[in-house]
Amino acid sequence: MNTLHVKKGDIVVVLSGKDKGKKGKIITALPSEDKVIVEGVNMATRHKKPRRRTDPGGIMHQETPLRACKVMHLCPKCSKPTRHSVGILADGSRQRRCKHCKEPI
């Protein structure tokens, strides 16, 4: 099983593609496919047919998976895209930190 450098709930910025520069929160991480779904990024149009009388049909817009290598963490303190480093705390647990300002991510 693959591991990703980002996880669900992280704020990321898109590095390349049609949505380059957009920021968003990761809704879903798919490590087996090496992809992530970012809120408001890589939108696709789906034509949905109503299956019941109460179901709305029409044109729906939804996020589609994006390669994980195309996104990078956005530091909450310095607002820069950054790789993360791992710091060991006194109790032995690990903590992800920004490479620029050394603050926890």
Phi and psi in degrees as a GROMACS rama.xvg file:
@    title "Ramachandran Plot"
@    xaxis  label "Phi"
@    yaxis  label "Psi"
@TYPE xy
-80.678  155.958  ASN-2
-116.792  149.208  THR-3
-109.631  156.62  LEU-4
-82.553  -6.47114  HIS-5
-127.401  161.075  VAL-6
-140.426  172.392  LYS-7
-56.6038  133.264  LYS-8
96.1837  -12.7521  GLY-9
-71.7183  146.516  ASP-10
-92.9365  126.466  ILE-11
-130.687  164.335  VAL-12
-121.297  141.853  VAL-13
-84.282  131.42  VAL-14
-90.2747  -31.6004  LEU-15
-150.383  163.965  SER-16
103.937  -170.35  GLY-17
-67.8422  -22.1835  LYS-18
-104.837  25.6864  ASP-19
-55.588  130.931  LYS-20
92.724  -13.3389  GLY-21
-73.3813  146.483  LYS-22
-112.786  149.692  LYS-23
-172.421  171.35  GLY-24
-98.4001  141.88  LYS-25
-76.6911  120.785  ILE-26
-84.1409  -44.8773  ILE-27
-141.428  138.881  THR-28
-111.234  131.846  ALA-29
-118.793  81.2033  LEU-30
-63.7525  -30.4535  PRO-31
-67.4421  -28.6636  SER-32
-101.074  -3.69724  GLU-33
60.2976  42.2415  ASP-34
-133.811  160.422  LYS-35
-135.535  156.136  VAL-36
-113.814  120.26  ILE-37
-108.279  137.179  VAL-38
-63.0116  121.468  GLU-39
79.1464  9.42435  GLY-40
-121.456  145.375  VAL-41
59.1082  52.3049  ASN-42
-74.6331  140.587  MET-43
-124.997  151.971  ALA-44
-99.6299  127.837  THR-45
-119.596  134.253  ARG-46
-97.0215  112.441  HIS-47
-108.041  130.135  LYS-48
-92.9718  135.596  LYS-49
-67.8929  131.635  PRO-50
-91.389  -29.3133  ARG-51
-127.789  172.556  ARG-52
-65.2426  -31.9163  ARG-53
-83.1755  -17.7622  THR-54
-74.0719  133.753  ASP-55
-80.966  138.641  PRO-56
-106.964  -179.807  GLY-57
127.644  -161.901  GLY-58
-94.3216  119.231  ILE-59
-109.412  146.149  MET-60
-113.027  130.197  HIS-61
-143.993  156.548  GLN-62
-76.7294  143.005  GLU-63
-117.464  159.055  THR-64
-61.8143  149.503  PRO-65
-129.56  142.451  LEU-66
-59.1904  136.559  ARG-67
-66.3773  -25.7511  ALA-68
-72.7423  -11.391  CYS-69
-90.991  0.700994  LYS-70
-121.885  153.961  VAL-71
-139.642  146.162  MET-72
-53.5992  147.856  HIS-73
-115.572  117.785  LEU-74
-67.4731  129.68  CYS-75
-69.0891  -25.2242  PRO-76
-87.4805  -53.7546  LYS-77
-94.9334  -4.59679  CYS-78
56.7055  33.1082  SER-79
-111.717  144.589  LYS-80
-66.6835  134.246  PRO-81
-149.664  153.378  THR-82
-81.6001  161.187  ARG-83
-109.078  150.224  HIS-84
-110.826  162.343  SER-85
-111.686  123.482  VAL-86
-108.005  143.925  GLY-87
-97.09  126.043  ILE-88
-84.2637  172.833  LEU-89
-61.6079  -32.9433  ALA-90
-83.7058  1.49033  ASP-91
95.2854  -5.11742  GLY-92
-81.4257  160.248  SER-93
-100.034  150.877  ARG-94
-141.257  132.191  GLN-95
-79.8532  135.134  ARG-96
-131.587  153.398  ARG-97
-71.8755  138.343  CYS-98
-71.96  -25.2743  LYS-99
-84.1314  -52.6644  HIS-100
-109.207  -0.35923  CYS-101
62.5977  17.4911  LYS-102
-85.6598  151.19  GLU-103
-64.8248  143.122  PRO-104
